Amino acid sequence: MKTLPLSLSLALSALILFSCRNESRENAGGKTQNDPATEIAEDMDAALPSLPYIAAFVDGSEQLEAEKNPEFNRASLSLDALTQALIANYPEINLEVNRVSNDTLFVQIIDARYLTQQMGSSGAQMYIMEATYAYTELPDINVVHFDFTEGDHALPGSYTRDYFQETRIIR
């Protein structure tokens, strides 16, 4: 009979001991460890870097146009800053700058499946438009040449601002 209260007492003590250890581990350094999903949710609250232009549909039509972004700070206009802004705004598209030749910037998207197969035609056109307008905001860049594997919704090639003025209807 005496072993039952002793066993119960030991089990209760072990429970309290393990509870305290978990709490102290969470409170170590005054900060709890978040799971990756929580960290991503917190990161999403942070403002994304802005691009100089935003692709938007003209009201009541299927026409896409580039609108100046009032939140863009021209002081941050550089090749690296624009590339980082595109990557931050479109994390599924891994854009890499290859080189500049004359007035053309050559960029590559190694795995373009998200761009060409998952964004749809409108989403892909919006991305290519925003990237083209962003990079052609740089002095001496008039053409952006995209190198990626062709898919259903996007084609590789050279894009200018004039291209989007001529082909404003999304197909």
N, CA, C and O of each residue as an XYZ file, in Angstrom:
684
protein
N       0.813     -1.191      0.000
C       0.000      0.000      0.000
C       0.860      1.259      0.000
O       0.503      2.277     -0.594
N       2.019      1.164      0.692
C       2.884      2.339      0.758
C       3.539      2.629     -0.586
O       3.929      3.772     -0.826
N       3.675      1.650     -1.468
C       4.319      1.875     -2.765
C       3.435      2.676     -3.711
O       3.966      3.386     -4.566
N       2.117      2.597     -3.600
C       1.216      3.354     -4.459
C       1.363      4.851     -4.239
O       1.541      5.563     -5.228
N       1.303      5.396     -3.005
C       1.508      6.832     -2.839
C       2.919      7.257     -3.237
O       3.106      8.357     -3.758
N       3.917      6.398     -2.999
C       5.283      6.728     -3.376
C       5.400      6.794     -4.895
O       6.025      7.716     -5.418
N       4.818      5.845     -5.611
C       4.842      5.842     -7.077
C       4.103      7.049     -7.627
O       4.565      7.687     -8.573
N       2.965      7.361     -7.042
C       2.190      8.522     -7.470
C       2.975      9.803     -7.237
O       2.965     10.705     -8.075
N       3.647      9.880     -6.112
C       4.451     11.048     -5.770
C       5.626     11.209     -6.733
O       5.922     12.324     -7.161
N       6.290     10.123     -7.075
C       7.404     10.179     -8.027
C       6.913     10.588     -9.423
O       7.560     11.392    -10.095
N       5.798     10.051     -9.851
C       5.251     10.398    -11.164
C       4.874     11.871    -11.222
O       5.137     12.544    -12.219
N       4.257     12.373    -10.152
C       3.883     13.787    -10.088
C       5.120     14.679    -10.096
O       5.134     15.713    -10.763
N       6.151     14.289     -9.366
C       7.407     15.056     -9.334
C       8.059     15.087    -10.709
O       8.548     16.130    -11.143
N       8.067     13.949    -11.394
C       8.653     13.892    -12.738
C       7.885     14.787    -13.707
O       8.482     15.470    -14.539
N       6.576     14.777    -13.593
C       5.735     15.613    -14.447
C       6.045     17.089    -14.231
O       6.180     17.840    -15.197
N       6.156     17.505    -13.001
C       6.463     18.906    -12.682
C       7.861     19.266    -13.175
O       8.064     20.349    -13.725
N       8.816     18.377    -12.985
C      10.191     18.627    -13.402
C      10.270     18.824    -14.913
O      10.913     19.763    -15.381
N       9.620     17.942    -15.683
C       9.661     18.076    -17.134
C       8.898     19.308    -17.609
O       9.290     19.920    -18.602
N       7.845     19.678    -16.943
C       7.093     20.881    -17.298
C       7.955     22.112    -17.113
O       7.946     23.012    -17.952
N       8.685     22.155    -16.038
C       9.542     23.315    -15.766
C      10.673     23.400    -16.774
O      11.036     24.496    -17.200
N      11.232     22.274    -17.161
C      12.329     22.286    -18.123
C      11.874     22.800    -19.466
O      12.606     23.563    -20.096
N      10.688     22.419    -19.940
C      10.181     22.904    -21.217
C       9.933     24.397    -21.168
O      10.241     25.111    -22.122
N       9.377     24.877    -20.063
C       9.097     26.299    -19.931
C      10.389     27.095    -19.906
O      10.484     28.145    -20.541
N      11.375     26.609    -19.185
C      12.630     27.354    -19.105
C      13.334     27.367    -20.452
O      14.006     28.346    -20.775
N      13.202     26.307    -21.252
C      13.820     26.284    -22.565
C      13.149     27.301    -23.485
O      13.822     27.954    -24.283
N      11.821     27.438    -23.377
C      11.109     28.410    -24.206
C      11.447     29.834    -23.799
O      11.527     30.723    -24.647
N      11.646     30.054    -22.508
C      11.898     31.399    -22.034
C      13.375     31.755    -22.013
O      13.718     32.876    -21.637
N      14.254     30.855    -22.399
C      15.687     31.152    -22.409
C      15.941     32.314    -23.347
O      15.533     32.290    -24.508
N      16.603     33.312    -22.847
C      16.884     34.491    -23.654
C      15.671     35.364    -23.851
O      15.736     36.326    -24.616
N      14.566     35.070    -23.191
C      13.367     35.907    -23.285
C      12.628     35.753    -24.595
O      11.739     36.548    -24.902
N      12.985     34.731    -25.385
C      12.361     34.593    -26.685
C      11.982     33.140    -26.915
O      12.756     32.236    -26.601
N      10.799     32.913    -27.460
C      10.386     31.550    -27.758
C      10.849     31.201    -29.162
O      11.013     32.076    -30.013
N      11.055     29.932    -29.388
C      11.420     29.480    -30.716
C      10.146     29.242    -31.499
O       9.256     28.513    -31.060
N      10.068     29.869    -32.672
C       8.892     29.717    -33.522
C       9.115     28.590    -34.507
O      10.247     28.274    -34.872
N       8.027     27.996    -34.925
C       8.145     27.018    -35.993
C       8.260     27.772    -37.313
O       7.904     28.949    -37.371
N       8.749     27.124    -38.380
C       8.965     27.820    -39.654
C       7.713     28.502    -40.200
O       7.813     29.578    -40.791
N       6.537     27.901    -40.015
C       5.304     28.516    -40.523
C       5.037     29.844    -39.832
O       4.588     30.795    -40.471
N       5.307     29.918    -38.540
C       5.114     31.171    -37.806
C       6.103     32.220    -38.282
O       5.740     33.386    -38.441
N       7.357     31.820    -38.512
C       8.371     32.765    -38.977
C       8.017     33.314    -40.347
O       8.199     34.505    -40.596
N       7.510     32.463    -41.247
C       7.110     32.929    -42.571
C       5.960     33.913    -42.451
O       5.946     34.935    -43.137
N       4.992     33.618    -41.586
C       3.855     34.524    -41.402
C       4.327     35.868    -40.877
O       3.818     36.904    -41.304
N       5.294     35.876    -39.957
C       5.818     37.142    -39.438
C       6.565     37.895    -40.524
O       6.460     39.118    -40.611
N       7.327     37.174    -41.362
C       8.061     37.823    -42.443
C       7.117     38.447    -43.462
O       7.455     39.457    -44.079
N       5.941     37.861    -43.647
C       5.002     38.378    -44.626
C       4.428     39.726    -44.190
O       3.938     40.486    -45.026
N       4.484     40.031    -42.893
C       4.001     41.319    -42.414
C       4.961     42.448    -42.784
O       4.554     43.609    -42.842
N       6.222     42.124    -43.032
C       7.204     43.132    -43.386
C       6.908     43.631    -44.801
O       6.489     42.863    -45.667
N       7.129     44.914    -45.019
C       6.869     45.505    -46.325
C       7.859     44.963    -47.351
O       9.056     44.866    -47.081
N       7.351     44.614    -48.521
C       8.215     44.154    -49.597
C       8.885     45.354    -50.240
O       8.302     46.437    -50.279
N      10.106     45.182    -50.748
C      10.746     46.292    -51.451
C       9.900     46.666    -52.668
O       9.354     45.797    -53.348
N       9.801     47.936    -52.925
C       8.942     48.370    -54.025
C       9.701     48.410    -55.341
O      10.917     48.592    -55.389
N       8.932     48.234    -56.401
C       9.440     48.326    -57.763
C       9.004     49.673    -58.332
O       8.022     50.246    -57.858
N       9.706     50.191    -59.333
C       9.352     51.513    -59.872
C       7.993     51.559    -60.569
O       7.350     52.607    -60.621
N       7.564     50.421    -61.102
C       6.274     50.338    -61.792
C       5.527     49.100    -61.313
O       6.130     48.103    -60.916
N       4.202     49.186    -61.360
C       3.341     48.067    -61.002
C       2.455     47.771    -62.204
O       1.840     48.675    -62.770
N       2.395     46.506    -62.589
C       1.521     46.112    -63.689
C       0.095     46.010    -63.162
O      -0.158     45.395    -62.127
N      -0.831     46.626    -63.895
C      -2.233     46.619    -63.465
C      -3.133     46.564    -64.689
O      -2.782     47.047    -65.766
N      -4.295     45.968    -64.499
C      -5.265     45.923    -65.584
C      -6.012     47.241    -65.666
O      -6.363     47.835    -64.647
N      -6.252     47.693    -66.895
C      -7.072     48.862    -67.131
C      -8.497     48.465    -66.769
O      -8.953     47.383    -67.138
N      -9.206     49.336    -66.046
C     -10.565     49.015    -65.594
C     -11.443     48.510    -66.731
O     -11.527     49.112    -67.802
N     -12.096     47.380    -66.458
C     -13.071     46.836    -67.395
C     -12.493     46.250    -68.669
O     -13.231     46.031    -69.629
N     -11.202     45.993    -68.705
C     -10.630     45.429    -69.928
C      -9.600     44.363    -69.575
O      -9.281     44.135    -68.408
N      -9.102     43.732    -70.599
C      -8.033     42.754    -70.418
C      -6.687     43.372    -70.753
O      -5.711     42.655    -70.977
N      -6.627     44.701    -70.788
C      -5.378     45.379    -71.140
C      -4.550     45.638    -69.892
O      -5.062     46.049    -68.850
N      -3.275     45.389    -70.030
C      -2.331     45.557    -68.948
C      -1.523     46.818    -69.192
O      -1.093     47.087    -70.314
N      -1.321     47.585    -68.138
C      -0.462     48.768    -68.283
C       0.424     48.907    -67.051
O       0.107     48.413    -65.969
N       1.532     49.589    -67.253
C       2.468     49.826    -66.152
C       2.150     51.180    -65.533
O       2.099     52.200    -66.220
N       1.936     51.167    -64.221
C       1.657     52.404    -63.492
C       2.839     52.718    -62.600
O       3.387     51.832    -61.944
N       3.235     53.999    -62.577
C       4.322     54.398    -61.678
C       3.932     54.090    -60.244
O       2.800     54.333    -59.826
N       4.886     53.551    -59.498
C       4.656     53.206    -58.105
C       5.075     54.393    -57.235
O       6.262     54.713    -57.166
N       4.124     55.046    -56.571
C       4.468     56.217    -55.751
C       5.333     55.867    -54.540
O       5.962     56.752    -53.959
N       5.374     54.601    -54.153
C       6.174     54.179    -53.007
C       7.633     53.905    -53.357
O       8.454     53.680    -52.469
N       7.957     53.923    -54.651
C       9.328     53.629    -55.056
C      10.235     54.817    -54.754
O       9.911     55.962    -55.070
N      11.361     54.525    -54.145
C      12.354     55.541    -53.811
C      13.461     55.492    -54.862
O      14.224     54.528    -54.928
N      13.541     56.532    -55.677
C      14.545     56.562    -56.755
C      15.972     56.495    -56.227
O      16.884     56.127    -56.966
N      16.178     56.841    -54.977
C      17.523     56.761    -54.400
C      18.005     55.312    -54.335
O      19.209     55.060    -54.283
N      17.081     54.371    -54.339
C      17.457     52.953    -54.282
C      17.549     52.322    -55.665
O      17.592     51.097    -55.781
N      17.580     53.133    -56.708
C      17.629     52.623    -58.073
C      19.031     52.107    -58.400
O      19.958     52.878    -58.646
N      19.153     50.793    -58.397
C      20.397     50.137    -58.811
C      20.029     48.748    -59.320
O      18.954     48.224    -59.029
N      20.929     48.177    -60.072
C      20.700     46.841    -60.616
C      20.461     45.830    -59.501
O      19.531     45.027    -59.578
N      21.290     45.866    -58.472
C      21.145     44.921    -57.360
C      19.850     45.138    -56.595
O      19.172     44.170    -56.252
N      19.491     46.386    -56.320
C      18.267     46.674    -55.567
C      17.028     46.228    -56.341
O      16.096     45.682    -55.751
N      17.009     46.451    -57.644
C      15.867     46.024    -58.458
C      15.763     44.502    -58.504
O      14.669     43.943    -58.429
N      16.909     43.840    -58.626
C      16.910     42.375    -58.644
C      16.387     41.831    -57.326
O      15.572     40.908    -57.313
N      16.850     42.394    -56.219
C      16.391     41.935    -54.906
C      14.896     42.214    -54.712
O      14.191     41.406    -54.109
N      14.417     43.338    -55.212
C      12.987     43.654    -55.107
C      12.149     42.658    -55.914
O      11.092     42.221    -55.457
N      12.618     42.302    -57.109
C      11.891     41.312    -57.913
C      11.873     39.952    -57.219
O      10.844     39.278    -57.201
N      12.998     39.550    -56.651
C      13.071     38.269    -55.949
C      12.176     38.282    -54.708
O      11.511     37.291    -54.409
N      12.160     39.397    -53.994
C      11.321     39.491    -52.790
C       9.837     39.481    -53.135
O       9.039     38.867    -52.426
N       9.464     40.153    -54.213
C       8.060     40.212    -54.612
C       7.585     38.940    -55.311
O       6.396     38.622    -55.294
N       8.509     38.223    -55.919
C       8.197     36.977    -56.623
C       9.199     35.903    -56.189
O      10.057     35.514    -56.981
N       9.107     35.422    -54.957
C      10.117     34.483    -54.452
C      10.146     33.133    -55.184
O      11.139     32.409    -55.101
N       9.086     32.795    -55.887
C       9.048     31.532    -56.615
C       9.857     31.583    -57.910
O      10.139     30.547    -58.513
N      10.227     32.791    -58.332
C      10.964     32.966    -59.582
C      12.382     33.401    -59.224
O      12.608     34.508    -58.735
N      13.324     32.509    -59.480
C      14.716     32.774    -59.127
C      15.419     33.447    -60.309
O      15.949     32.782    -61.199
N      15.411     34.754    -60.293
C      15.978     35.569    -61.358
C      17.450     35.838    -61.083
O      17.823     36.194    -59.965
N      18.283     35.669    -62.101
C      19.709     35.963    -61.985
C      20.124     36.878    -63.124
O      19.751     36.656    -64.276
N      20.891     37.899    -62.801
C      21.423     38.801    -63.818
C      22.699     38.175    -64.365
O      23.588     37.793    -63.604
N      22.784     38.072    -65.691
C      23.975     37.497    -66.316
C      24.980     38.564    -66.721
O      26.143     38.515    -66.321
N      24.525     39.534    -67.522
C      25.462     40.538    -68.024
C      24.701     41.682    -68.676
O      23.495     41.609    -68.912
N      25.452     42.743    -68.958
C      24.928     43.879    -69.709
C      25.777     44.004    -70.967
O      27.006     43.965    -70.904
N      25.116     44.155    -72.101
C      25.814     44.351    -73.359
C      25.094     45.457    -74.121
O      23.912     45.338    -74.443
N      25.819     46.526    -74.401
C      25.244     47.718    -75.031
C      24.067     48.213    -74.194
O      24.258     48.596    -73.040
N      22.850     48.213    -74.752
C      21.692     48.693    -73.991
C      20.809     47.542    -73.498
O      19.660     47.761    -73.116
N      21.345     46.317    -73.507
C      20.567     45.141    -73.163
C      21.073     44.489    -71.884
O      22.270     44.257    -71.718
N      20.138     44.199    -70.986
C      20.426     43.453    -69.773
C      19.981     42.014    -70.005
O      18.839     41.768    -70.392
N      20.877     41.071    -69.771
C      20.577     39.654    -69.950
C      20.329     39.031    -68.577
O      21.184     39.068    -67.692
N      19.126     38.456    -68.426
C      18.760     37.798    -67.174
C      18.368     36.360    -67.476
O      17.970     36.025    -68.592
N      18.491     35.519    -66.451
C      18.166     34.105    -66.617
C      17.282     33.646    -65.477
O      17.461     34.047    -64.327
N      16.330     32.801    -65.816
C      15.500     32.127    -64.826
C      15.757     30.641    -65.037
O      15.288     30.052    -66.011
N      16.504     30.042    -64.118
C      16.938     28.656    -64.298
C      15.752     27.695    -64.280
O      15.625     26.864    -65.178
N      14.897     27.791    -63.293
C      13.713     26.938    -63.208
C      12.493     27.836    -63.361
O      12.047     28.460    -62.398
N      11.963     27.897    -64.564
C      10.877     28.829    -64.878
C       9.500     28.178    -64.831
O       8.535     28.743    -65.347
N       9.394     27.010    -64.227
C       8.093     26.326    -64.216
C       6.999     27.161    -63.564
O       5.869     27.187    -64.051
N       7.318     27.839    -62.476
C       6.293     28.656    -61.821
C       5.831     29.770    -62.767
O       4.632     30.012    -62.909
N       6.776     30.438    -63.405
C       6.455     31.526    -64.331
C       5.683     31.010    -65.538
O       4.680     31.605    -65.931
N       6.135     29.922    -66.121
C       5.569     29.476    -67.396
C       4.389     28.534    -67.286
O       3.646     28.363    -68.252
N       4.197     27.914    -66.118
C       3.149     26.912    -66.005
C       2.130     27.179    -64.900
O       1.013     26.663    -64.960
N       2.494     27.981    -63.889
C       1.609     28.100    -62.737
C       1.006     29.488    -62.540
O      -0.026     29.602    -61.879
N       1.596     30.527    -63.075
C       1.091     31.886    -62.855
C      -0.058     32.249    -63.790
O      -0.761     33.232    -63.558
N      -0.247     31.471    -64.829
C      -1.227     31.837    -65.839
C      -0.642     32.881    -66.776
O       0.417     33.448    -66.506
N      -1.332     33.128    -67.871
C      -0.830     34.086    -68.863
C      -0.751     35.498    -68.297
O       0.228     36.208    -68.528
N      -1.770     35.905    -67.561
C      -1.785     37.263    -66.997
C      -0.681     37.453    -65.971
O       0.017     38.467    -65.991
N      -0.518     36.493    -65.080
C       0.521     36.595    -64.059
C       1.912     36.641    -64.664
O       2.756     37.426    -64.231
N       2.153     35.804    -65.663
C       3.456     35.791    -66.327
C       3.715     37.119    -67.046
O       4.815     37.666    -66.975
N       2.693     37.630    -67.738
C       2.845     38.919    -68.422
C       3.112     40.046    -67.422
O       3.923     40.934    -67.686
N       2.436     40.010    -66.286
C       2.639     41.036    -65.266
C       4.076     40.994    -64.747
O       4.715     42.034    -64.584
N       4.576     39.794    -64.490
C       5.951     39.663    -63.997
C       6.956     40.194    -65.010
O       7.837     40.983    -64.668
N       6.817     39.756    -66.265
C       7.770     40.184    -67.298
C       7.668     41.687    -67.513
O       8.684     42.348    -67.730
N       6.457     42.235    -67.457
C       6.296     43.681    -67.598
C       6.969     44.427    -66.441
O       7.724     45.373    -66.666
N       6.697     44.002    -65.213
C       7.293     44.687    -64.062
C       8.805     44.593    -64.080
O       9.482     45.571    -63.766
N       9.351     43.443    -64.438
C      10.804     43.294    -64.512
C      11.378     44.165    -65.629
O      12.408     44.811    -65.441
N      10.723     44.186    -66.782
C      11.198     44.990    -67.903
C      11.166     46.477    -67.560
O      12.142     47.190    -67.794
N      10.062     46.939    -67.015
C       9.958     48.350    -66.655
C      10.944     48.716    -65.546
O      11.504     49.812    -65.545
N      11.152     47.802    -64.610
C      12.098     48.086    -63.529
C      13.509     48.255    -64.080
O      14.174     49.253    -63.802
N      13.959     47.289    -64.852
C      15.334     47.340    -65.354
C      15.544     48.438    -66.378
O      16.630     49.014    -66.441
N      14.528     48.750    -67.191
C      14.701     49.823    -68.174
C      14.585     51.204    -67.538
O      14.728     52.218    -68.222
N      14.328     51.245    -66.247
C      14.389     52.505    -65.498
C      15.857     52.894    -65.260
O      16.166     54.056    -64.997
N      16.741     51.914    -65.354
C      18.176     52.177    -65.190
C      18.705     52.933    -66.404
O      18.262     52.689    -67.526
N      19.646     53.845    -66.188
C      20.234     54.560    -67.326
C      20.908     53.566    -68.288
O      21.563     52.619    -67.854
N      20.743     53.790    -69.555
C      21.397     53.014    -70.615
C      20.856     51.594    -70.802
O      21.412     50.843    -71.603
N      19.799     51.201    -70.096
C      19.176     49.887    -70.328
C      17.836     50.132    -71.007
O      16.948     50.767    -70.439
N      17.696     49.620    -72.236
C      16.456     49.764    -72.994
C      15.786     48.432    -73.300
O      14.612     48.389    -73.665
N      16.548     47.336    -73.147
C      16.051     46.006    -73.493
C      16.417     45.049    -72.365
O      17.515     45.110    -71.812
N      15.468     44.156    -72.030
C      15.742     43.091    -71.064
C      15.538     41.781    -71.805
O      14.451     41.495    -72.307
N      16.601     40.992    -71.863
C      16.525     39.695    -72.529
C      16.383     38.611    -71.465
O      17.277     38.405    -70.645
N      15.237     37.920    -71.493
C      14.948     36.849    -70.549
C      15.339     35.517    -71.173
O      14.929     35.190    -72.287
N      16.141     34.753    -70.433
C      16.547     33.426    -70.869
C      15.929     32.407    -69.913
O      16.294     32.354    -68.738
N      15.002     31.604    -70.412
C      14.383     30.529    -69.646
C      13.739     29.552    -70.621
O      13.586     29.850    -71.806
N      13.368     28.397    -70.115
C      12.711     27.395    -70.947
C      11.269     27.819    -71.192
O      10.521     28.094    -70.254
N      10.894     27.867    -72.458
C       9.543     28.281    -72.849
C       8.499     27.381    -72.216
O       8.718     26.183    -72.036
N       7.362     27.972    -71.881
C       6.248     27.218    -71.319
C       4.939     27.700    -71.903
O       4.919     28.465    -72.867
N       3.849     27.248    -71.315
C       2.522     27.587    -71.822
C       2.177     29.065    -71.688
O       1.430     29.596    -72.510
N       2.706     29.742    -70.664
C       2.252     31.096    -70.359
C       3.307     32.184    -70.538
O       3.001     33.364    -70.366
N       4.527     31.819    -70.877
C       5.564     32.836    -71.049
C       6.596     32.378    -72.066
O       6.921     31.195    -72.173
N       7.091     33.345    -72.800
C       8.112     33.085    -73.814
C       9.393     33.824    -73.449
O       9.344     34.978    -73.023
N      10.539     33.168    -73.611
C      11.804     33.874    -73.409
C      12.023     34.843    -74.570
O      11.339     34.764    -75.590
N      12.964     35.742    -74.411
C      13.280     36.670    -75.482
C      13.550     38.058    -74.956
O      13.665     38.279    -73.750
N      13.649     38.995    -75.891
C      13.954     40.384    -75.564
C      12.669     41.186    -75.441
O      11.780     41.104    -76.288
N      12.591     41.959    -74.371
C      11.406     42.770    -74.098
C      11.820     44.220    -73.879
O      12.839     44.508    -73.253
N      11.006     45.116    -74.409
C      11.183     46.558    -74.211
C       9.865     47.128    -73.707
O       8.849     46.433    -73.686
N       9.883     48.378    -73.307
C       8.626     49.026    -72.913
C       7.679     49.123    -74.099
O       6.465     48.993    -73.942
N       8.231     49.349    -75.280
C       7.401     49.428    -76.487
C       6.660     48.126    -76.754
O       5.532     48.152    -77.245
N       7.270     46.997    -76.441
C       6.613     45.707    -76.635
C       5.274     45.679    -75.903
O       4.282     45.188    -76.441
N       5.243     46.198    -74.697
C       4.006     46.156    -73.906
C       2.989     47.189    -74.377
O       1.795     47.034    -74.123
N       3.434     48.222    -75.048
C       2.499     49.186    -75.626
C       1.831     48.602    -76.866
O       0.666     48.883    -77.148
N       2.584     47.783    -77.603
C       2.075     47.188    -78.841
C       1.194     45.978    -78.595
O       0.271     45.725    -79.369
N       1.456     45.224    -77.538
C       0.700     43.982    -77.269
C       0.050     44.069    -75.901
O       0.400     43.312    -74.995
N      -0.882     44.974    -75.748
C      -1.489     45.209    -74.453
C      -2.591     44.219    -74.108
O      -2.977     44.123    -72.943
N      -3.101     43.494    -75.066
C      -4.182     42.550    -74.768
C      -3.566     41.226    -74.367
O      -2.723     40.678    -75.077
N      -3.993     40.718    -73.223
C      -3.505     39.433    -72.719
C      -4.215     38.319    -73.477
O      -5.437     38.333    -73.628
N      -3.452     37.380    -73.939
C      -4.047     36.242    -74.672
C      -4.148     35.058    -73.780
O      -4.620     34.004    -74.204
